[in-house]
Amino acid sequence: MTAGTTQPDTPTAPSATQAVQLDITGMTCASCANRIERKLNKLDGVTASVNYATEQASVEAPPELDPATLLETVEKAGYGATLPTPEPEPGTGRDGAATAEDTEPDALDPETAALRQRLLVSAVLTIPVILMAMVPPLQFTHWQWLSLTLAAPVVVWGGWPFHKAAWTNLRHGSATMDTLVSMGTIAAFAWSLYALFWGHAGMPGMKHPFDLSISRSDGAGNIYLETAAGVTLFILAGRYFEKRAKRQAGAALRALLEMGAREVTILRDGAEVQLPVGELAVGDEFVVRPGQTIATDGQVVSGRSAVDASMLTGEPVPVDVTPGDTVTGATVNTSGRLVVRATRVGADTQLARMARMVEEAQSGKAAVQRLADRISGVFVPIVLVIAAGTLVAWLATGHSANMAFTAAVAVLVIACPCALGLATPTALLVGTGRGAQMGVLIKGPEVLESTRQADTIVLDKTGTVTTGTMTLTGTVPTPGTDAAELLRVAGALEAASEHPIARAVAQAATEAGPLPAVEEFTNLEGRGVRGTVEGRQVVVGREALIAEEAGPLPTGLATAKATAEAEGATVVCVGWDGSARGLLVVADALKSSSARAVSELRALGLRPVLLTGDNEGAARTIAAEVGIDEVIAEVLPQDKVDVVRRLQDEGRTVAMVGDGVNDAPALATADLGLAMGTGTDAAIEAADLTLVRGDLMGAVDAIRLSRRTLSTIKGNLFWAFAYNVAAIPLAALGLLNPMLAGAAMAFSSVFVVGNSLRLRGFRSIDPEVTR
């Protein structure tokens, strides 16, 4: 939406349901969200959507339903739920206006801080346990008892979140990665306790020798404390970093609200009064000086100026406003003094509406089910059946209960893959680190699945395919007028103006050579400028100004002007000494790499769509230059969201690349959002991937790297399970040697890390990127 257009309010029909938001606690995986969602949807008339990433439930319920019933339903499912505390939006004052103190980033929330404390304490206790188990020279007399002392708090206290989640899963007849971790660590710890107190592992001088032979044992001399503590530590580390990534969900809203003005100059009884913007009310008149941010949506009462709405609309051409025109809060007044009457304040403003659109899009985005949970859902029941079968088989063949239970527990121990805790974090660490070197920032593991599935990529025009800044693209002199002289004279006059189009002309002229001095400079608001350059009376601006000062445009210039404007360019007319002398064509220039980037995106199986708020002519011209067939132009910010949803309704998986605040809701709505790092904070925070270079070739690298990282994670998960699956038959036959089990786990971990490190060799397809 431009600063000079009006957005009508859409009336809403009375709703037959009430919308309730719930804050959910205790979820550890996407299956937890699915379980809560199913429980809520069983209530009569309730439609619920639970988002694991934002830890919120959006519920549509009958008006007569008490929200307390929703809370009880969630709590009966084994999770916590609260109603959000009614308070102003982050960064808002009395009427929803931004305030400085509220926009500071939040400290770690209590849940994340507790998880970090659990992780740090577990790391300090676990590292000595692993070292003593793996390095025989460190196995001093009674070392096993020190290992027990250090490992016990890790398994019990450090792993408590997994044990609690496993118990919740058990009550509901399901199994996830938490079930696998809890089952394996408890089995390993219980075996170790048995061996220490009732076997001979507690004898002074006990050693863990490097014996990789396959031999039958009753398990009375083997301890697995390093396995129990190590697995707990690795999974805790993965959960902590995942938790930190999830906390970024609210950053897009903070970035949007921080754009608003902090203070406003209100006219009271003819005097100017400086007040916090939160005290601004509908009907108040306020002053906006050149360079200031417009405090809220309103209508111009007096004054003329050009308003830079690029932060909201993404379009680089400022909009000239005069009395009667509407302006939007958070846009910038570039030149003249304006008096504006407030028509919307607080939560009703366009900025606040866009913030709500981002929030709704984020809460509605489905979380990707973690692959490890899907595997665990099948793997855990199979392991339990094998363990039970092993116990029955040993007892049925006449062996002692001691041998039978040893073999059964051995199956449970070897089934807990140590590498599982490394599979995703190591690949993400290396992949995101390599991406950062190349200027690609990946927010989290759920992003990777979207890059693989995406089949359509929507490209914002301004700032994404184009540079987003006005640039002189051509000069059209009249016969007998030198093109260089035309630019030099016009550039000298424009250099004295503050208008963004004038700055584009002045910059091009300055690059061509020194500019002459200007005398008697006059700024004609909304029309152009006038002045004396080297004794000549020069005018630069709109066609109407030239017609008034220097006569109508010759036929050749008029034709050239119409052609340029049809292609979306802005034309500046120049005249002096009573005659029109030529045209200067200013436009948003195409980025040099855009055409190749579009070609590479097609090669990745993506269908490009150009989406812009600019006019149809400009959009079609740019699309033809870069090779895009599908163009959607002249859209408002909310229309961009509608376009993305329409494409999704057609069955497409949509990726979107953008850079402006107006792109933020659409980036959050898309299955995969990619933001230019040169764009606004709101767009960057709403996106899943950030392209630091501000180059569309970065989108190609981002998708290629994300897909490679995802395939690496899947490979890691396969091998993390495969080594242990191969060892299960040995455990069932009672042939599980502690060093053999340790070697299998260590080798699987080394393999996973080595496989992840291969991502360091990933190279950009862009020859200009040498890192």
Salt bridges, closest charged atoms under 4 A:
ASP9 OD1 - ARG344 NH2 3.00
ASP9 OD1 - ARG353 NH2 2.90
GLU55 OE2 - LYS243 NZ 2.55
GLU55 OE2 - LYS246 NZ 3.29
ASP95 OD2 - ARG94 NH2 2.59
ASP106 OD2 - ARG254 NH1 3.62
ASP109 OD2 - ARG247 NE 3.17
GLU111 OE2 - LYS243 NZ 3.30
ASP178 OD1 - ARG239 NH2 2.85
GLU242 OE1 - ARG370 NH1 3.55
GLU272 OE1 - ARG289 NH2 2.67
GLU272 OE2 - ARG337 NH2 3.05
ASP284 OD2 - ARG268 NH2 3.74
GLU285 OE2 - ARG341 NH2 3.05
ASP297 OD2 - ARG344 NH1 3.52
ASP320 OD1 - HIS499 NE2 3.73
ASP320 OD2 - ARG542 NH2 2.37
ASP373 OD2 - ARG370 NH2 3.17
GLU449 OE2 - ARG452 NH2 2.45
ASP460 OD1 - LYS640 NZ 3.08
GLU485 OE1 - ARG488 NE 3.22
GLU485 OE2 - ARG536 NH2 2.68
GLU534 OE1 - ARG488 NH2 2.82
GLU534 OE1 - ARG536 NH2 3.05
GLU543 OE1 - LYS561 NZ 3.39
GLU548 OE1 - ARG527 NH2 2.50
GLU549 OE2 - ARG530 NH2 2.61
GLU565 OE2 - LYS561 NZ 2.85
ASP588 OD2 - LYS461 NZ 3.84
GLU600 OE2 - ARG596 NE 3.70
ASP614 OD2 - LYS461 NZ 3.11
GLU616 OE2 - ARG620 NE 2.82
ASP629 OD2 - ARG602 NH2 3.59
GLU630 OE1 - ARG607 NH2 2.64
GLU650 OE2 - ARG646 NH1 3.34
GLU650 OE1 - ARG652 NH2 3.13
ASP663 OD1 - LYS640 NZ 2.75
GLU685 OE1 - LYS443 NZ 3.87
ASP688 OD2 - LYS365 NZ 3.34
ASP701 OD2 - ARG693 NH2 3.45
ASP701 OD1 - ARG704 NH1 3.43
